[in-house]
Amino acid sequence: MFAAISPVVTLLISAAVFMVGHGIQITLIPLRSQVEGFSDFMIGAGASFYSVGFVVGCMMAPHAILRAGHIRAFSAMISMASAAALMHIIIIDPIAWVIFRSISGFCIAGFYIILESWLNDRATNRTRGLVLSTYIVIVSISIVAGQIAVAFGSVAGFSLFAVASVLVSIAVIPVAMTSSAQPAPITLVRLRPVRLYNTSPAAFVSILVVGLVIGAVMNLAPLYATKTGHTEQFAALFAASVFAGGALLQWPLGRASDLVDRRIILIVCAVAALAASSGMILLGSLGIVFVLVFGAMVGGFTTPAYAIANAHAFDFVEPEDYVETSSGILMVYGIGAAISPVVVAGLMQQTGPAALFWFAAAMNVLLAMFLLARMSSRASLPEGDKEEFDYASTAPYVAMGVEEAWDQEDQRLVPEGYEPSDDELLEEPAE
């Protein structure tokens, strides 16, 4: 295992440090927004524009790599992300914070795409699954660690923003100092959402609903906790529990989807998330244990649906279309995550904090009904025709990690007309 991971240790260290800083911001910014008196609507707008920036970053990052190379593009993304974190404490204004969140989303998308394409290039076909799975685990643990760290600092102070900015800045050092060759720039993938929907309506709608629910719950969980009378420290732990639940159940639910029609598992996830959302509405007032358990269940049964729907889409496409499909799915998820926070925050402002979980419940009802309708109109695939669930390729952070696409000689992710530099010609490719 160490031999497989050693070529990418510096990249993984960079991911870990960066994601701790990112995790701090996920929870800190909505809590600090409340301290500053921002309206629920503006807090939701910040979360929505983070996702807008993420979608734009998915489209623009390949151009940045093509223009400047991986290290320079990576350094630029890190610098902007670090500056955006600090600007929150320098300019305390809701509209400015919406802009800063969009910059952060842009940089996060660039970070994922640059780092993942680099990991793919350094790995071999034999080790790619292990490398990307390790990367996903590190990212998940680091984000949760950052969220929990907020519980040990002062939301009203300067230090947490400074720590987040410092961590993000430090993340550039392992990559900037690496002696390994940069990979070639990645391809500029076409995005055809109508084609993606026609290929697998169940996957498309599931991804959109997951984006709507997770975009709202992940970003507004701290707001919900404080509005229901809990402390800021508990709000940080609650937000971490939602994210941790999704990370823990992704692999077992994904493997279960290999054994039966994946739409059945998606329906199970929707019904379980509906039950957890209802439990939060009806029983959340009974104590913090109920809040943590139901929060973890909402995250635990919603986030894995992304991976399962992703795998379901791969069941219906050819290997040469995997990269386009993976990128398209990430974009659909980002669009859903951009719509819901501002809408749900407005509902919370008008009707109360329970609107967050009423929304999650309603979306899961609609998803379950749609999937049942699809099962009656399209037969399930024979087991031998299904792609095996790949934990390394179907996490919501992975835009590039489709192993089969890299097995194709014409899928080397090099744009037409690309000419390597003299330095790259002198470097030996990684084995």
N, C-alpha and C positions, 0 to 999 in steps of 0.2 A: 504493500500500500504506500509506504513512504517513497519508494522509487517512482511511483506514478505521480505522487503529489509534489515531489521535490522541484520539478521544473517550474512550478507555478506558485511556490510558497510566497514569493514577494507580492504577487497579485492577490493572493488570498489574505495576506496581512493587510494590504491596502483596503480590500473590501470590508474586512472586519472593523478597522478603525473608522472608515468612512460611515459605515452603517450604524455604529454606536452614536456618532454625531447626528445622523439623520433620525434615528429613533428618538433622541432627546427632543428634536424639533417637532416630530409628529404629535407628541403629547404636550410639550411646553407651549407651543404657539396658541392653540385654542384656550388653554388655561390663562395665559398672560393676556390674551385678548379680552377675556372676561374681567380681569383685574383692571384693565385700562378702560372698561366701560363700553367696549364695542358691542353693537347689536348682534343678536344671534344670526341675522341675515348676513351681516358682513363677515362673521366668522365662517359661515358656510360658503360665502363667496371666495374667501381665501382658499378653502379646501378645493372648491371647484376649479379655481384658476390654477392651482397646483396641478390638477389633472390635465387642464388645457395645455399648460407648459410641458407636461409629460408627453402628450400626444405630438405636439410640435417638435419636441426633442427627438422622438422616435423617427420623425421624417427628416430632420436636419442633421442629426449626428453623423450619418454616413457621408454627407457632404463635407462636414468638418474633418473627418478622417481622411477623405480623399484630398483635401486641400493641404492639410498640415501633418498628417501622420498620426499614429496612435498616441505617442508620448506628448506631443504638443497639444493635440485635441484634448487629451485626458487632463493635462495641466490647466488648460483653459477652463474646462468644466469644474475642476476642483476650486480654482480661484474664484469663479463666479459664485459657486455654492457657498464658499466660506464667507465671501463678502455679503451675500444675501442674508446669511444667518446673523451677522453683526448689524446689518442695516436695520433689522427689526428693533434693536434697542437704541439706535441713533435717531431714527425718525419714527415716532410713535403716532401713527395715523392709519386709520383702517384702509383707506384706498392705497396708500403706500405699501401696506402689508400684503394686500392682494397682489400687487405687482411683484413684491419680493417672493411670494409663494409661487407665482408663475415662473419666476427665474429658477427657483429651487427645483420645481418639477422638470423644467427643461434640462437642468444639469443632472438630475437623477437619471433621466432617460439616457442621456449621453453617457453617463457613468456605466449603466448596465450594458449598453450596446458595445461600448469600447472594450470594457473588461471581459465581457463574455466572448466577443470575437477573438480576443487575445488568448483567453483560456482554450477556446476551440483550436486555435492554431498551435498552441504548445502541446496539446494532448494528442495522442494517437487514437485511432479507431478503437483500439483495445482498452484504453484507459479513459476515454472521454466520459463515459457514464459515471465513473468513480469521481473524476475531477469535478464535473458539474454538480453531482450530488453533494460532494463536500462543500462546494461553493454555496449551494442553497442552504445547507445546514448552518454554515457560518453566517450567512446573511440573516437568517431567521433568528438565531441566538443573539446576534449583535443588535438587531432592532429591538428585541425584547429587553436586552440589557440597557439600552439607551432609554427606553420608556420607563423602566423601573428606576433608573438613576434620577429621574425627575422627582421621585418621592423623597429623595435625600437632599434636595436643594431648595432654594427659595424661588418660587415662581415669580415673585414680585421684584427680584433682584436682577443684577447684571451677570452674575457668575455662570448660570446655566447656558445663556447665549454665548458667552465667551468660551466655555468648555466645548460647546457644539462646534463653534467656528474653528477652534484650535484642532479638534479631532479631524474635522474635514480637511483642514490645511495639511496636517501631518500625513494624511492618506496619500498625498502625492509623492512622498519621499521614497517609499519602496519601489514605485514604478519608475520615477525619474532616475534612480540610481541603478536600475537593472542593466545587466550587460547582455541580456538576451536580445535577439533580433526582433524588430517590430514585424508583425504580420502585414500582409498586403491589405490595402483598404477593402472594406466590405462592399458588396454589391448594392446598388440602388434598387430595392425591391419594389415592384408594382403592387399597389393596394387596390383590390377590386372587391368591395364589400358585397355587391350584388351577387357576384360569382361565389363568394364565401357563403352567403346565405343559401343560395341554390344548391351548393354542395352538401350542406348539412344545416337545415333550419334549426334542428334541436340544439346543435352546438352553438350556433350564432346567438339564438335567443337566450340560452343558458348563460353564455359569457356576458351578454348585455345586462341581464338581471343580476348576475354576480357583481358586475361593476357598479350597478346602481345601489345594491345593498351594502357591499363592502365600502364603497366610496363614502356612503353616509355613516355607517356604523364605526368604521375605523377612525374617521376624522372627527366625528361628533361624540364619540364615547366619553371623552373627558368632560365635555359640555353637559351631557346627560347626567353624569355622576354628580357634578357640583350643583346642578339645578334640582336634583332630588335630595339635597341636604348633606351630601358627603364632603369630606375634606379634599383639598387639592392632592394630598398625598395618596389618598385612596383612589382618586380619579386616575392617577398615573398607573396604579396597580391594576385597576379595572381595564384601562386601555391595553395594558400589556397582556391581560388574561384573554382578551378577545383575539389578539394577534397570535398568542401562544397556542390557543385552541386550534386555530387553523393549521399551524405548523405541525402539531402533533398528529392530527387525523388525516393529513393529506396522503401519506403513503398507504395506511391500511385501507382507506376507502378507495384509493386508486387501484390497489391490487384486487379488491373485491369487484371492481368494474371489469376486470379481465375475465371473471367467471360467469357473468350474466350480461344481458343487454345493459350497456352503460346508462341508457335512459332510465332503467329501473333504479340504479344507484343514485342518479340525479334526482329522481322523484323522492327517494328515501331522504336524501339530503334536504330537499325543499320542505318536506313534511317535518323533519326533525328541527330544521331552522324555524319553521312556523311554530312548532311546539315550544321551542326555547324562547322565541319572541313573545309568545302568549304568556309563558311563565314569568318573563321579566315584567310584563304589564300587570299581571294579576298577583304575583307573589314577591316581586322585587322589594316591596316595602317591608318585608318581614325581617330583613337583615342583610349584612354585607356578604355572608356566605352564599345566599341565594343570588345576589347580584353577580358575584364572581362566577358562580357555576353556570348560570344562564348566559352570561356574557361569553364565557369560553365556549359554550355550546353553539351560540349563534355564529361565532367565528369558526368553530370547529366543523360545522356542517355547511357553511357557505363558501369559505375560501377553497376547500378541496374541490368544490363543484367546478371551479375554473380549470383545474388540472384534468378532471374527468371529461368535461366538455371539450377541452383541447385534444385529449386522446381520442374522443369520439369523432372529432373532425378529421384527425389523421387517418382514421379507419377508412375514409372515403376519398382520399387524395393519393396521387402518385408521389413517389419520393422526390421527383424533381420539383414538386410544388410545395414541399414541406416548409421551406424558408418563407415563401410568400404567405402560406397559411398561418404560420406561427406569428409573423409580423402583423397580419391582418387581425388575428384574434387579440393580440395585445392592444391594438388600436381600438377595437370595439370595446374592450374592457375599459380603456382609458376614457372613451366617450361616455360610457355609463357612469364612471366615477366622477366625471366632470359635471354631469347634470344633477345628480342627486344631492350633494351636500348643500347647495344653495337652496334647493327646493325644500328639503327636509328641515333645514335650519329656519326657514321662513315659517313652516308649519309648527315647529317647536316654539317659535316666538309667539305665534297666534294662539296655539291650543295647549301648550305645555310640553314637557320633556318626553312624555310617553309617545308622542308622535313619531319619534325615531323608530321605536319597535313596532308601532302600528304600521309604519311604512314597510319595514322589513317583512312583517307578517303578510301584508297584502301582496308584495312582490313575489313571495314564495308560493302563495296560493295561485297566482296567475301562472307562474312557471310550472307548477305541478299540473295544472289543467292543460297547458299547452303541450307538455311532454306526453300526457295521456292521449291527447288528440293525435300527436305524431306517431305514437306507437300503434294506433289503429289504422294509420294510413301508410306506414312504411315498415316492412318486416325487419326484424333484427338481423344483423349479419351472422353468418355461420361462424362458429368460434375460430375456425382455422383462418378466416379472412381478417380477423381483428389484429391490429397492432398491439403488442404487449405494452402495458402501461409503463411509461418511462418517467420516473420521479425527476430525473435530471433535465427533462425537456419540457415539463408542463407546469412548472411553478410560475406564479404571476410575475416574477422578476426576470424570467428568462426569455429574451427576445431572439437569441441566436442559437440556443442549445438544442438543435435537432440533429442527432447523430447521423441518421440515414442520409440527410442532405449533404453531409460532408464526405460520404462514401462515393458520391458521384463525381466523375472526373470533370464534368461540366458545371459543377456546383462549388467551385473553389472560392466563391465569394470575392472574385476579383473583377472590378468594373472594366468594361470594354475600353481599350485604349490606355490602360494603366501601364506605366513603365517604372520598374523598380529603380531605386537610387543606386549609386555605386556602392554605398555601404551595405545595402541589402543584398547586392550581388555577391559581396565578399563573405557574408554571413552564411554559416551552415544551417540548414533547416533543422528544427528540433525533431528528435525521434521519439 
